[in-house]
Amino acid sequence: MDAVGVVCLAVAVVLAPGIFWVWDCWERMKRQGQADPLESGSRTLLVIAHPDDEAMFFAPTLLGLARRRHRVFLLCFSAGNYYNQGETRKKELMQSCDVLGIPPSGVLIIDDRDFPDDPGVQWDTEHVACVLLRHIEEQDINLVVTFDAGGVSGHSNHVALYAAARTLHSQGKLPAGCAVLTLQSVTVLRKYLSLLDLPFSLLHARDVLFVLGSEEVARAKRAMCCHHSQLLWFRRLYMLFSRYMRINSLHYL
């Protein structure tokens, strides 16, 4: 085994027994004199495109924010009705949110023909931004979490959420003190390194890094297993090997 492999295994062994870590010291230094959106008690909105995004991609962030006693809300822009399973997937999302600590009162699923679950359809950025801003204002949100420009998987619906958040941020339409964190997309190779991606994540950490230990990973997998209709063989492999079941690195807009 080469030196890089030895280092990766050593880091994995050391960090595996239940460590939770938030890497935000550099951002804190840059934000001196400003309210820290990661402080305990913040009101955070996770914005996703489809039921299962919350468990498949954002579980480390959700469990990490729960550790910091955030009040978390979830806004899902579609019912995931691409294969006419919308009603089933709504129920699965509610079950997953329960596992991840988001109460039913904090979950809103938009089932609108303007936002179809379809990678071939481009959602209107201004329309998405309008709906998102209204929800931010209604819930008095001070931290928004969503996808980055790569959408993790490249899905056009994921990218549309980033475009809307970016528009609100760049046009100065977000309420004062409201920050936006975007989930970093990585290469396919890194995506399936599981915990062995941690050295690379640390190397490229810029703003926030959430890392789950074994107990939290088990909880993330329970949340993913709530999405019974989506558990095809390749998603079971995803749960075993994807870094996103263990690691989330995020950047501020």
N, C-alpha and C positions, 0 to 999 in steps of 0.2 A: 504494500500500500504506500502511495507517495505521501509526501509531507503534508500537502493540502488535505488529503483524506484523513490523516491522523488528527490534524487540528480540528477539522469539522466534527469528527466523532468525539473528540475530547470535549468540545464545547457542548455537543448534544447531551453527553452523559452528565456534565456538570449542571446543565440547565433543566434537564428533564423533570426532576422531582418537585414540580409544582411552583415554578417561579413565574411571577407576573411582573412585567417591567414596562414602564413608560419612558420613552426617550424623548424628552422635550426641553432639556436644559438650554440648548442653543436657542430655541425659539423664545424661551423665557428671557434670555439675555437681550434678544432683539426687541422684546415687547415690554421692556421696563417702563413702568408708569402707566401701563394699560391693564385693564382687567384680563385675567387669564381665563380663557374659555374652558380650560381643562380643570379649573378649580372645582372642588367638591360642591355639589348642589346646582351645577349648571343645568340648563334646560337644552337638551340636545335633540336634533331632528335627524334621523337616518332617512335618506331619500333613495329608494330603490325602484327598479323598473318592473320586476316580476316577483311573485311569491317564490321563495327559495334563495333569492339573492342575499337575504339577511343572514342565512346560515352558511351558504356556500362561499361567500366572500367576506362578510363583515362580522362573523362571530367573535374573533379576537377583539375587535373594537368594542362591540356591545358588552362583552363580558368585562373588558378592561374599564369601560366607563361605569359599569355597575360597581366595580371595586371603588371607584372614586365618587360613588353616590350621586351620579348624574340622574336626573329625571329624563328618561329617554322616550321619545315619540317616534313613530314610524309612519312614513308616507309612501305608499306603493302605488305607482302610476298605472298599473294594469292588473287585471285578474289572472293573467297568464292563460288566456283562452285560445292559444294558437291551435291546440288539438281539441278544442271544445271541452276542456276540463275546468273551466273557470270557477264554477261553484265548488268543486272539490278542492281546488288549489287555494281558494279563499279560506276554507276551513283548515287546511294544512298550515297556512301561514299563521293563523291565530294560535294553533297548537305550538308551532315553533316559537312564536313570540313569548308564549307562556313559559317555555323552557328557558328562554334567554332573558327572562325577567321584564318583559314589556307587557303591561296590563292591557286588556282589551280596549279600555277607554283611550289608550294612547296610540291605537292603530287605526289608520284610515286607508282603505283600498279604493282607488278610483277605477270604476268600471265604465269607461267612456269610449265611444267609437272613435274619438279624436286621438286616443292613445292605445292603439291596438298592439297586442303582443305579436310583433312581426318584424323580423330583422330587415325585411325589404321595404318597410315604411319609415320615412323620416318624420319624426314628430316635429311640430312647429315650435321652434325655440321660444318665441315670444309667448305663445300660449302656455307652454310648460312653465316658463318663468313667472307668468301671472298667477298661475295656480300655486306654485311654490311660494311666492312672496306672500300671498294671502294666508297660507297655512303658517308661515313663519310669524307673521304679525298676530294671528289669532292665538297662537300658542306661546307667544312671548319668547321665542327661541333665541338663544345667544350662541349656538354652535350648530352648524349644518355639516353633515357628513354624507358624502356621495362618491361616485366614481370619478376617475380622472379622464383625460382626453382619450386614453386607450381603452377605457371601459373594462379593463381586466381581460375580458374575452373578445373584445372588439365588437360586441353586439351594438347595433346602431341605437337601440333604445337606451342602453347604458350611456353611450356617448351623448345622447340628447339631454340627459340629466346634467351632465357636466357642462354642456353648452349653456343651459339655462342658468345654472348657478354662476358660471363665469360671467354671463351677461349681467346678472343682478349685481355682482361684485364690481365689475368694471364700470358700470353706469352709476355706481354709488347709491343703488336703490335699497340695499339691505339696511335694516334698522341699525342705529348706532350700537357698537359693541358686539355685533353679530359677525362671527368668523366662519370661514368655510374650510373644511378639511377634505382632501380628495385622496382616495385609496390608490396607491401606486400600482400601476401595471408593470409586470416584469416579463422577461423572456420566457418562452415555453420551457426551456431547460430549468431555469430557476423555479418556475411555477410548480414543478413536480419534484422538488428536492426535499419537501417536508421541512423538518427542523434543521436539516443540513444546509438550508439556505441562510441560516442565522448569521454566519460570519459575513456573508455578502450583504445582508440587510443592515448589519451594524456598520459596515464599511460605507454604505451609501445613505445611512440615516441622516436626515436633514432636519425634520421637525418632530414627528411623533412615531414611536414604534411600540406596538403592543405584542407581547409574546406570552403565549399560554403554556402552563404546565399540564401535567397529565390529567388532573381532575377537570380542569377547564376544557381540555380537548375532548374528553369524554362527554362533557355537557354539550359542546358544539356539535358533536356527532349525533347526540340524541335529538338535537334540534333539526339537524339535516334529515334524520330518519323519520321525522314527522311528515316529510314530503313523500309519502308512499308512492304517489302517482309518478314521481320523477326518478325513483330509485332503480334506474336501469344499470346494467353491469358496469358501464364506464363511469357512472357517478359513484358507485361503490369503490372503484379504484381511485377516483378523485378524493374520496374521504380519507383514504389511506395515505396518499402521496402528495396531496396539494399543500403547499406552504400556507395557503389562505385558511386552512383549518387550524393553523397554529400561530401564524405571523401576519400582522398587518403593519405595513409602513405607510404613513400618510404625510401629505404635504399641505401646507396652508396656501390658499390663493393670496 
